[in-house]
Amino acid sequence: MSGSSLKSPSLSSGGLTVAWKLAAVRSMLILTGALWIVAANAFASGCASRTVFVPEESPMRIGPRADVRVYHRVDGVWTLSQNAIRIPEGWYLVPPSYVKADP
């Protein structure tokens, strides 16, 4: 051959071998797929619940396992409880218009 040297195709480009590049692409595809799965699960679980409008004139009843923080009166002042309490199933929730006005 003449003075020019023929090089075989290099397995490295910019210091990274083809195997490393393929591994990086594969891991990015796996990460992207995992993120899509997480996003789809979050969307699906959010769509499973629904919001129901309850008009002012309609009281509601407590369902099973209602653990909530409640307001109670302390020295005439409505105070939010520090801990959640369990409200028994079947108790009623009523809008403020059903309750006698504060003294």
LOSE-324995 format. One line per 4 residues: number of its first residue (from 1); for each residue x, y, z of N, C-alpha, C, O, CB. Coordinates in Angstrom, 1 decimal. Glycine has a CB too. Layout:
REM LOSE-324995
NUM = X,Y,Z,X,Y,Z,X,Y,Z,X,Y,Z,X,Y,Z ~ ... $
//
This chain:
REM LOSE-324995
1 = 0.8,-1.2,0.0,0.0,0.0,0.0,0.9,1.2,0.0,2.0,1.2,0.4,-0.9,0.0,1.2 ~ 0.3,2.3,-0.4,1.1,3.5,-0.5,1.2,4.1,0.9,0.9,3.4,1.9,0.4,4.5,-1.4 ~ 1.7,5.3,1.0,1.9,5.9,2.3,0.7,6.1,3.2,0.9,6.4,4.4,2.6,7.2,2.0 ~ -0.5,6.1,2.7,-1.6,6.3,3.5,-1.9,5.0,4.3,-1.8,3.9,3.8,-2.9,6.7,2.7 $
5 = -2.3,5.1,5.5,-2.7,4.0,6.3,-4.2,3.8,6.4,-4.9,4.8,6.6,-2.1,4.0,7.7 ~ -4.6,2.6,6.1,-6.1,2.4,6.2,-6.3,1.9,7.6,-5.7,1.0,8.1,-6.5,1.3,5.1 ~ -7.3,2.5,8.2,-7.7,2.2,9.6,-8.9,1.3,9.6,-9.9,1.6,8.8,-7.8,3.4,10.5 ~ -9.0,0.4,10.4,-10.2,-0.4,10.5,-11.2,0.5,11.3,-10.8,1.3,12.1,-10.0,-1.8,11.2 $
9 = -12.5,0.2,11.2,-13.5,1.0,11.9,-13.2,0.9,13.4,-13.0,-0.1,14.0,-14.9,0.5,11.6 ~ -13.1,2.1,14.0,-12.8,2.2,15.4,-14.0,1.8,16.3,-15.1,2.2,16.0,-12.2,3.5,15.8 ~ -13.8,1.1,17.4,-14.8,0.8,18.3,-15.0,1.9,19.3,-15.9,1.9,20.2,-14.6,-0.5,19.0 ~ -14.1,2.9,19.2,-14.3,4.0,20.2,-14.5,5.3,19.5,-14.0,5.5,18.4,-13.0,4.1,21.1 $
13 = -15.2,6.2,20.1,-15.5,7.5,19.6,-15.6,8.4,20.7,-16.5,8.3,21.6,-16.8,7.5,18.7 ~ -14.6,9.3,20.8,-14.6,10.3,21.9,-14.4,9.6,23.2,-14.8,10.1,24.3,-16.0,11.0,22.0 ~ -13.7,8.5,23.3,-13.3,7.8,24.5,-14.3,6.8,25.0,-14.0,6.0,25.9,-13.1,8.9,25.6 ~ -15.5,6.7,24.4,-16.5,5.7,24.8,-16.5,4.6,23.7,-16.6,4.9,22.5,-17.8,6.4,25.0 $
17 = -16.5,3.4,24.2,-16.7,2.3,23.2,-18.1,2.2,22.8,-19.0,2.7,23.5,-16.1,1.0,23.8 ~ -18.3,1.5,21.7,-19.7,1.2,21.2,-20.5,0.5,22.3,-21.7,0.8,22.5,-19.7,0.5,19.9 ~ -19.9,-0.4,23.0,-20.6,-1.2,24.0,-21.1,-0.3,25.1,-22.2,-0.5,25.6,-19.6,-2.3,24.6 ~ -20.2,0.7,25.5,-20.6,1.6,26.6,-21.8,2.5,26.1,-22.7,2.8,26.8,-19.5,2.5,27.0 $
21 = -21.7,2.9,24.8,-22.8,3.7,24.3,-24.1,3.0,24.2,-25.2,3.5,24.5,-22.4,4.2,22.9 ~ -24.0,1.7,23.8,-25.2,0.9,23.7,-25.8,0.7,25.1,-27.0,0.7,25.3,-24.9,-0.5,23.1 ~ -24.9,0.5,26.1,-25.4,0.3,27.5,-26.1,1.6,28.0,-27.1,1.5,28.7,-24.2,-0.1,28.4 ~ -25.5,2.7,27.7,-26.1,4.0,28.1,-27.5,4.2,27.5,-28.4,4.6,28.1,-25.2,5.2,27.7 $
25 = -27.6,3.9,26.2,-28.9,4.0,25.5,-29.9,3.1,26.1,-31.0,3.4,26.3,-28.7,3.8,23.9 ~ -29.4,1.8,26.3,-30.4,0.8,26.9,-30.8,1.3,28.3,-32.0,1.1,28.6,-29.7,-0.5,27.0 ~ -29.9,1.8,29.1,-30.4,2.2,30.5,-31.3,3.4,30.4,-32.2,3.6,31.2,-29.1,2.5,31.3 ~ -31.1,4.3,29.4,-32.0,5.5,29.2,-33.3,5.0,28.8,-34.3,5.5,29.2,-31.4,6.5,28.2 $
29 = -33.4,4.0,27.9,-34.7,3.5,27.5,-35.4,2.8,28.7,-36.6,3.0,28.8,-34.5,2.5,26.4 ~ -34.7,2.1,29.5,-35.3,1.4,30.7,-35.8,2.5,31.6,-36.9,2.4,32.1,-34.3,0.5,31.4 ~ -35.0,3.5,31.9,-35.4,4.6,32.8,-36.7,5.3,32.2,-37.6,5.6,33.0,-34.3,5.6,33.0 ~ -36.7,5.6,30.9,-37.8,6.3,30.3,-39.1,5.4,30.4,-40.1,5.9,30.7,-37.5,6.6,28.8 $
33 = -38.9,4.1,30.2,-40.0,3.2,30.3,-40.6,3.1,31.7,-41.8,3.1,31.9,-39.6,1.8,29.8 ~ -39.7,3.1,32.7,-40.1,3.1,34.1,-40.8,4.4,34.5,-41.8,4.3,35.2,-38.9,2.9,35.0 ~ -40.3,5.5,34.0,-41.0,6.8,34.3,-42.4,6.8,33.6,-43.3,7.3,34.3,-40.2,7.9,33.8 ~ -42.6,6.3,32.4,-43.9,6.2,31.8,-44.8,5.3,32.6,-46.0,5.7,32.8,-43.8,5.7,30.4 $
37 = -44.3,4.2,33.1,-45.1,3.3,33.9,-45.6,4.0,35.2,-46.8,3.9,35.6,-44.4,2.0,34.2 ~ -44.7,4.7,35.9,-45.0,5.4,37.1,-46.1,6.5,36.8,-47.0,6.6,37.5,-43.8,6.0,37.7 ~ -45.9,7.2,35.7,-46.8,8.3,35.3,-48.2,7.7,35.0,-49.2,8.2,35.4,-46.3,9.1,34.1 ~ -48.2,6.6,34.3,-49.5,5.9,34.0,-50.2,5.4,35.2,-51.4,5.6,35.3,-49.3,4.7,33.0 $
41 = -49.5,4.9,36.2,-50.1,4.4,37.4,-50.6,5.6,38.2,-51.7,5.5,38.8,-49.1,3.6,38.3 ~ -49.9,6.7,38.3,-50.4,7.8,39.0,-51.6,8.4,38.3,-52.6,8.8,39.0,-49.3,8.9,39.0 ~ -51.7,8.4,37.0,-52.8,8.9,36.3,-54.0,8.0,36.6,-55.1,8.5,36.8,-52.6,9.0,34.8 ~ -53.8,6.7,36.5,-54.9,5.7,36.6,-55.4,5.8,38.1,-56.7,5.7,38.2,-54.4,4.3,36.3 $
45 = -54.6,5.9,39.1,-55.1,6.0,40.4,-55.8,7.3,40.7,-56.8,7.3,41.5,-53.9,5.8,41.4 ~ -55.4,8.3,40.0,-56.1,9.6,40.2,-57.5,9.6,39.5,-58.4,10.2,40.0,-55.3,10.7,39.6 ~ -57.6,8.8,38.5,-58.9,8.7,37.7,-59.9,7.8,38.4,-61.1,7.8,38.1,-58.7,8.3,36.3 ~ -59.4,7.0,39.4,-60.3,6.0,40.0,-61.2,6.7,41.0,-62.3,6.3,41.3,-59.4,5.0,40.8 $
49 = -60.8,7.9,41.5,-61.6,8.6,42.5,-62.5,9.6,41.7,-62.2,9.9,40.5,-60.7,9.3,43.5 ~ -63.5,10.0,42.4,-64.4,11.0,41.7,-64.9,12.0,42.7,-64.8,11.7,43.9,-65.6,10.3,41.1 ~ -65.2,13.1,42.3,-65.7,14.2,43.1,-67.2,14.3,42.9,-67.8,14.3,41.8,-65.1,15.5,42.8 ~ -67.9,14.4,44.1,-69.4,14.4,44.1,-69.8,15.8,44.7,-69.4,16.1,45.8,-70.0,13.2,44.8 $
53 = -70.6,16.5,44.0,-71.1,17.8,44.6,-72.2,17.5,45.6,-73.2,16.8,45.3,-71.6,18.7,43.5 ~ -72.1,18.0,46.8,-73.1,17.9,47.8,-73.7,19.2,48.1,-73.0,20.1,48.5,-72.5,17.2,49.1 ~ -75.0,19.5,47.7,-75.6,20.8,47.9,-75.7,21.1,49.4,-75.7,20.2,50.3,-76.9,20.8,47.2 ~ -75.8,22.4,49.7,-76.0,22.9,51.1,-77.1,22.2,51.8,-77.0,22.0,53.0,-76.2,24.4,51.0 $
57 = -78.2,21.9,51.1,-79.4,21.4,51.8,-79.3,19.9,52.1,-80.2,19.3,52.6,-80.6,21.7,51.1 ~ -78.2,19.3,51.8,-78.1,17.8,51.9,-77.0,17.4,52.9,-75.8,17.5,52.6,-77.7,17.2,50.6 ~ -77.4,16.9,54.1,-76.4,16.4,55.0,-75.8,15.1,54.5,-76.4,14.5,53.6,-77.1,16.1,56.4 ~ -74.7,14.7,55.0,-74.0,13.5,54.6,-73.8,12.6,55.8,-73.9,13.1,57.0,-72.6,13.8,53.9 $
61 = -73.6,11.3,55.6,-73.3,10.4,56.7,-71.9,9.9,56.5,-71.4,9.7,55.4,-74.3,9.2,56.7 ~ -71.2,9.7,57.7,-69.9,9.2,57.7,-69.8,7.7,57.2,-70.7,6.9,57.6,-69.3,9.3,59.1 ~ -68.9,7.4,56.4,-68.6,6.0,55.9,-67.7,5.3,56.9,-67.3,5.8,57.9,-68.1,6.0,54.5 ~ -67.2,4.1,56.5,-66.3,3.3,57.3,-64.9,4.0,57.4,-64.5,4.6,56.4,-66.2,1.9,56.8 $
65 = -64.3,3.8,58.5,-62.9,4.3,58.8,-62.7,5.8,58.5,-61.8,6.1,57.7,-62.0,3.4,58.0 ~ -63.5,6.6,59.1,-63.3,8.1,58.9,-62.4,8.6,60.0,-62.8,8.9,61.1,-64.6,8.8,58.9 ~ -61.1,8.7,59.7,-60.1,9.3,60.7,-59.8,10.7,60.2,-59.2,10.9,59.2,-58.8,8.4,60.8 ~ -60.2,11.7,61.0,-60.1,13.1,60.6,-59.7,14.0,61.8,-59.9,13.6,62.9,-61.4,13.6,60.0 $
69 = -59.1,15.1,61.4,-58.9,16.2,62.5,-60.2,17.0,62.5,-60.8,17.3,61.4,-57.7,17.0,62.2 ~ -60.6,17.4,63.6,-61.9,18.1,63.8,-61.7,19.4,64.5,-60.7,19.6,65.3,-62.9,17.3,64.5 ~ -62.6,20.4,64.3,-62.6,21.6,65.1,-63.5,21.3,66.4,-64.6,20.7,66.2,-63.1,22.8,64.3 ~ -63.1,21.8,67.5,-63.8,21.7,68.7,-63.7,23.0,69.4,-62.7,23.8,69.2,-63.4,20.5,69.6 $
73 = -64.6,23.3,70.3,-64.6,24.6,71.0,-63.8,24.5,72.3,-64.0,23.6,73.1,-66.0,25.1,71.4 ~ -62.8,25.4,72.4,-62.0,25.6,73.6,-62.2,27.0,74.1,-61.7,27.9,73.5,-60.5,25.2,73.4 ~ -62.8,27.2,75.2,-63.1,28.5,75.8,-63.8,29.4,74.8,-63.4,30.6,74.7,-61.8,29.1,76.3 ~ -64.7,28.8,74.1,-65.5,29.6,73.1,-64.8,29.9,71.8,-65.3,30.6,70.9,-65.8,30.9,73.7 $
77 = -63.6,29.3,71.5,-62.9,29.5,70.3,-62.8,28.1,69.6,-62.4,27.1,70.1,-61.5,30.0,70.6 ~ -63.1,28.1,68.3,-63.0,26.9,67.5,-61.5,26.6,67.2,-60.8,27.4,66.7,-63.7,27.0,66.1 ~ -61.1,25.4,67.7,-59.7,25.0,67.6,-59.6,23.7,66.9,-60.3,22.7,67.2,-59.1,24.9,69.1 ~ -58.6,23.6,66.0,-58.4,22.3,65.2,-57.7,21.3,66.1,-56.7,21.7,66.8,-57.6,22.6,63.9 $
81 = -58.2,20.1,66.2,-57.5,19.1,67.0,-56.1,18.8,66.4,-55.9,18.8,65.2,-58.4,17.8,67.0 ~ -55.2,18.4,67.4,-53.8,18.1,67.0,-53.8,16.7,66.3,-53.0,16.5,65.4,-52.9,18.2,68.2 ~ -54.6,15.8,66.8,-54.5,14.4,66.3,-55.8,14.1,65.5,-56.9,14.8,65.7,-54.4,13.4,67.4 ~ -55.7,13.2,64.7,-56.9,12.7,64.0,-57.7,11.8,64.9,-57.2,11.0,65.7,-56.6,11.9,62.7 $
85 = -59.0,11.9,64.8,-59.9,11.0,65.6,-60.8,10.2,64.7,-61.0,10.6,63.5,-60.8,11.8,66.6 ~ -61.2,9.1,65.1,-62.1,8.2,64.3,-63.5,8.6,64.6,-64.0,8.6,65.8,-61.9,6.7,64.6 ~ -64.3,9.0,63.6,-65.7,9.3,63.8,-66.5,8.0,63.4,-66.2,7.4,62.4,-66.1,10.5,62.8 ~ -67.4,7.6,64.3,-68.1,6.4,64.1,-68.9,6.4,62.8,-69.5,7.4,62.4,-69.1,6.1,65.2 $
89 = -69.0,5.3,62.1,-69.7,5.2,60.9,-71.2,5.4,61.1,-71.8,5.0,62.1,-69.6,3.7,60.2 ~ -71.9,6.2,60.3,-73.3,6.5,60.4,-73.5,7.9,61.0,-74.7,8.4,60.9,-73.9,5.5,61.3 ~ -72.6,8.5,61.6,-72.8,9.9,62.1,-73.0,10.8,60.9,-72.6,10.5,59.8,-71.6,10.3,62.9 ~ -73.7,11.9,61.2,-74.0,12.9,60.1,-73.0,14.0,60.1,-72.5,14.5,61.1,-75.4,13.4,60.3 $
93 = -72.8,14.5,58.9,-72.1,15.7,58.6,-73.1,16.7,58.1,-73.8,16.4,57.2,-70.8,15.6,57.6 ~ -73.2,17.9,58.7,-74.1,18.9,58.3,-73.4,20.2,58.0,-72.4,20.5,58.6,-75.2,19.1,59.4 ~ -74.0,21.0,57.1,-73.4,22.3,56.8,-73.6,23.2,57.9,-74.5,23.0,58.8,-74.0,22.8,55.5 ~ -72.8,24.3,58.0,-73.0,25.2,59.1,-74.4,25.8,59.2,-74.7,26.2,60.3,-72.0,26.4,58.9 $
97 = -75.1,25.9,58.2,-76.5,26.5,58.3,-77.4,25.6,59.1,-78.4,26.1,59.6,-77.1,26.7,56.9 ~ -77.0,24.4,59.4,-77.9,23.5,60.2,-77.6,23.7,61.7,-78.3,23.2,62.5,-77.6,22.0,59.8 ~ -76.5,24.4,62.0,-76.1,24.5,63.4,-76.4,25.9,63.9,-76.4,26.9,63.2,-74.5,24.3,63.5 ~ -76.8,25.9,65.2,-77.2,27.1,65.8,-76.0,28.1,65.8,-74.9,27.7,66.0,-77.7,26.9,67.3 $
101 = -76.2,29.3,65.6,-75.2,30.3,65.5,-74.4,30.4,66.8,-74.9,30.1,67.9,-75.8,31.7,65.1 ~ -73.1,30.8,66.7,-72.3,31.0,67.8,-72.8,32.1,68.7,-73.4,33.1,68.2,-70.8,31.3,67.4 ~ -72.7,31.9,70.0,-73.3,33.0,71.0,-72.4,34.2,70.9,-72.7,35.2,71.6,-73.3,32.5,72.4 $
//
